[in-house]
């Protein structure tokens, strides 16, 4: 009997976690021909989420729970959770109900048709218009700069075959900030996209701040392409050429208008700040790439698991 594994990361989802368990269980029971398990990865919630997870795991042995030592962040928690998903197919969901679990049967049916990856693709969203517009800009920039054609408006909500998971986990375990939605296009897997409308968050508050979004966007850009480095080279070349031309112009103008030409301090100050801004921008981009290299060579533990529930034969510990 084939098995389908569900991975759900959560942090302070006391109002959602039991409802999510019931929703997923309801959908997967429409497929009695498949075995299943549901793995919740909790990032050290402080609102009672862990107590609910313990109660669910006690009454249903198909529910497994990972309790992390501290809040390691959604990226690391997701990678660690996926590493525990051993089913023939893996379905990843968020616990806030913005992505509808009612799409699970559609994912499974498309997987049965032979697709390696079946993802939900947001065509509409009930989130704020400004946030949605920023996402659109983000996808356009990533797609423009990426070495592989990127899939827009997907967040990883959907199904992946275990063969796909095995391949992408090799990369993500080196650097958990490499999101698998950016890796899939590089390997030529057979992908099916199912359109859906993203809902508003019904309960609780997202812990993902604006700074997290900006950091994720910048890391994603650097992880998917070296074009920013090339752009720095081209920009530096143009600035250097422009500086030489301006210097020649001032020299010639001074020689031809020796007694009347007075450059003043304004052009010098403006030029100095302009070149300094270009230098700082380029150093910042270089720093992002150096940070990626550092994460990959240091090979740190992704998360420390405080406790595992219903993982028969598996010990608590690092991953």
C-alpha positions in Angstrom: 0.0 0.0 0.0 1.4 3.4 -1.0 1.7 6.1 1.6 1.1 9.8 1.6 2.8 12.0 4.2 1.7 15.5 5.2 4.1 18.1 6.6 2.6 21.0 8.5 4.8 23.6 10.3 3.2 25.7 13.0 4.1 28.4 15.5 1.4 29.8 17.9 -1.5 28.3 16.0 -3.6 27.3 19.0 -6.8 28.2 17.1 -5.9 26.5 13.9 -3.9 23.3 14.6 -6.8 21.0 15.6 -9.0 22.3 12.8 -6.1 21.6 10.4 -5.8 18.1 11.7 -9.5 17.5 11.2 -9.5 19.0 7.7 -6.5 17.0 6.5 -7.9 13.7 8.0 -11.2 14.3 6.3 -9.7 14.8 2.9 -7.2 11.9 3.0 -9.9 9.4 4.2 -11.5 9.9 0.8 -8.6 7.7 -0.5 -8.8 4.4 1.6 -6.3 2.8 -0.8 -3.5 4.9 0.6 -1.9 4.8 4.0 -0.9 8.2 5.5 0.7 10.0 8.3 0.6 13.7 9.4 3.6 15.4 10.8 3.3 18.6 12.7 6.6 20.5 13.3 6.2 23.0 16.1 8.7 25.9 16.5 8.4 26.1 20.3 4.9 27.7 20.4 4.0 29.6 23.6 0.2 29.7 23.3 -0.9 26.2 24.1 -0.3 24.7 20.6 2.0 22.0 21.9 -0.6 20.8 24.5 -3.2 20.4 21.7 -0.6 18.5 19.5 0.1 16.2 22.4 -3.6 15.4 22.8 -4.0 14.8 19.1 -0.9 12.5 18.9 -2.2 10.6 21.9 -5.5 9.7 20.3 -4.3 9.2 16.7 -1.0 7.4 16.1 -1.0 8.5 12.5 -0.2 12.0 13.8 3.5 12.6 14.5 4.8 15.7 16.3 8.2 17.3 16.2 8.7 19.8 19.1 11.7 22.0 18.4 14.0 23.3 21.1 13.5 27.0 20.1 11.9 28.9 17.2 14.4 28.1 14.4 12.3 29.9 11.8 10.0 28.6 9.0 12.8 27.8 6.6 14.8 25.5 8.9 11.6 24.0 10.4 10.3 23.1 6.9 13.5 21.4 5.8 13.6 19.4 9.0 9.9 18.5 8.7 10.3 17.3 5.1 13.3 15.2 6.1 10.9 13.1 8.3 8.3 12.6 5.5 8.8 9.1 4.2 5.6 8.6 2.2 5.6 7.9 -1.6 4.2 11.4 -1.9 4.6 14.4 0.3 2.1 17.2 0.8 3.1 20.4 2.5 0.6 22.8 4.0 0.6 25.9 6.1 -1.4 25.8 9.4 -3.2 29.1 8.9 -5.8 27.9 6.4 -4.8 30.5 3.8 -4.1 27.6 1.5 -7.2 25.4 1.3 -6.8 21.7 2.4 -9.8 21.0 0.2 -7.4 20.8 -2.7 -5.7 17.7 -1.4 -7.8 15.3 -3.5 -6.9 17.3 -6.6 -3.2 17.0 -5.8 -3.5 13.2 -5.3 -5.5 12.7 -8.5 -2.9 14.6 -10.6 -0.1 12.6 -8.9 -1.8 9.4 -9.9 -1.8 10.7 -13.5 2.0 10.8 -13.4 3.0 14.3 -12.4 6.1 14.5 -10.2 5.0 17.8 -8.6 1.5 19.2 -8.2 1.4 22.7 -6.8 -1.3 25.2 -6.0 -0.8 28.4 -7.9 -2.3 31.6 -6.6 -4.3 33.4 -9.2 -6.2 35.5 -6.7 -5.6 36.5 -3.1 -7.5 38.0 -0.3 -4.4 39.3 1.3 -3.6 43.1 1.2 -3.2 44.6 -2.2 0.1 46.1 -1.4 1.5 42.8 -0.2 0.2 41.0 -3.3 1.7 43.7 -5.6 5.0 43.3 -3.9 4.9 39.6 -4.5 4.2 40.2 -8.2 7.3 42.5 -8.4 9.3 39.9 -6.5 8.4 37.1 -8.9 9.2 39.3 -12.0 12.6 40.1 -10.6 13.4 36.5 -9.7 12.2 35.2 -13.0 14.2 37.9 -14.9 17.4 37.1 -13.0 17.1 33.4 -12.5 19.2 31.0 -14.6 16.1 28.7 -14.9 12.5 29.7 -15.8 10.8 30.2 -12.4 7.2 29.3 -11.6 5.3 32.3 -10.4 2.9 32.6 -7.4 3.7 29.3 -5.8 4.8 28.9 -2.2 5.3 25.2 -2.0 1.7 24.4 -1.1 1.0 21.1 -2.9 2.4 17.6 -3.5 5.8 16.2 -4.4 6.8 12.7 -5.3 9.3 11.1 -2.9 11.8 10.9 -5.8 11.7 14.7 -6.1 12.0 15.1 -2.3 15.1 12.9 -2.2 16.9 15.1 -4.8 16.0 18.5 -3.5 16.7 17.6 0.1 20.4 17.0 -0.8 20.6 20.7 -1.7 18.4 22.0 1.1 20.2 20.2 3.8 23.3 22.2 2.8 21.5 25.5 2.9 17.9 25.5 4.4 17.3 28.9 3.0 17.2 27.5 -0.6 13.5 27.1 -1.1 12.5 24.0 -3.1 10.1 26.1 -5.3 13.3 27.6 -6.8 15.0 24.2 -7.2 12.2 22.4 -9.0 12.5 24.3 -12.3 16.3 23.5 -12.5 15.8 19.7 -12.7 13.0 19.4 -15.3 10.4 17.6 -13.2 6.9 17.1 -14.6 4.9 19.9 -12.9 1.2 20.5 -12.7 -0.2 23.8 -11.5 -3.7 24.1 -10.0 -5.1 27.6 -9.7 -6.7 28.7 -6.4 -7.6 31.8 -4.4 -5.6 32.4 -1.3 -7.7 33.2 1.7 -7.2 35.7 4.5 -5.8 34.3 7.7 -8.8 33.4 9.9 -7.2 33.2 13.3 -4.0 34.3 14.9 -1.3 36.6 13.6 1.5 35.8 11.2 5.0 35.8 12.7 6.5 36.6 9.3 7.4 40.3 9.3 8.3 42.7 6.5 12.0 42.2 7.3 11.6 38.5 6.9 10.0 38.9 3.5 12.8 41.2 2.4 15.5 38.9 3.6 13.8 35.9 1.9 13.5 37.8 -1.4 17.2 38.8 -1.3 18.4 35.3 -0.4 16.2 33.8 -3.1 17.6 36.1 -5.7 21.2 35.3 -4.8 20.5 31.6 -4.6 18.9 31.3 -8.0 21.3 33.4 -10.0 24.8 35.0 -10.3 23.4 37.7 -12.5 23.5 40.3 -9.7 27.3 39.8 -9.7 27.4 40.3 -13.4 25.3 43.4 -13.0 27.8 44.7 -10.4 30.6 44.2 -12.9 28.8 46.0 -15.7 27.7 48.8 -13.3 31.2 49.2 -12.0 32.5 49.4 -15.5 30.0 52.1 -16.6 30.6 54.1 -13.4 34.4 53.9 -14.1 34.0 55.0 -17.7 31.6 57.8 -16.7 34.1 59.0 -14.0 36.9 59.1 -16.6 34.8 61.0 -19.1 33.7 63.6 -16.4 37.3 64.0 -15.3 38.4 64.6 -18.9 35.5 67.1 -19.4 36.5 69.1 -16.3 40.1 69.0 -17.3 39.5 70.3 -20.8 37.0 72.9 -19.6 39.4 74.1 -17.0 42.2 74.4 -19.5 40.0 76.4 -21.9 38.4 78.6 -19.3 41.2 78.9 -16.8 40.2 82.2 -15.3 36.5 81.9 -15.4 35.7 78.3 -14.5 35.0 77.5 -10.9 33.9 73.9 -10.2 32.9 74.5 -6.6 32.3 71.8 -4.0 28.9 70.6 -5.1 30.0 68.4 -8.0 32.7 66.8 -5.9 30.4 66.0 -3.0 27.7 64.6 -5.3 30.2 62.5 -7.2 31.7 61.2 -4.0 28.4 60.2 -2.5 27.3 58.6 -5.8 30.4 56.5 -6.1 30.2 55.6 -2.4 26.6 54.5 -2.8 27.5 52.2 -5.7 30.4 50.7 -3.7 28.2 50.0 -0.7 25.5 48.4 -2.9 28.0 46.1 -4.5 29.6 45.2 -1.2 26.1 44.4 0.1 25.4 42.0 -2.8 28.9 40.4 -2.4 28.1 40.0 1.3 24.9 38.0 0.5 26.9 35.6 -1.7 29.6 35.3 1.0 26.8 34.5 3.5 25.5 31.7 1.2 29.0 30.2 1.0 29.4 30.5 4.7 26.2 28.6 5.5 27.1 25.8 3.1 30.7 25.3 4.4 29.9 25.5 8.1 27.3 22.7 7.9 25.5 23.6 11.1 22.7 21.5 12.6 19.4 22.6 11.0 17.3 22.3 14.2 17.5 20.7 17.6 14.4 18.6 18.3 13.3 18.7 21.9 10.8 15.9 21.6 9.3 13.5 19.0 5.9 12.1 19.5 4.7 8.8 17.7 8.0 8.4 15.9 8.5 4.7 16.7 12.2 3.8 16.8 13.4 7.4 16.3 15.4 9.2 19.0 15.2 12.8 20.0 18.1 14.9 18.9 19.7 17.0 16.2 19.0 17.1 12.5 
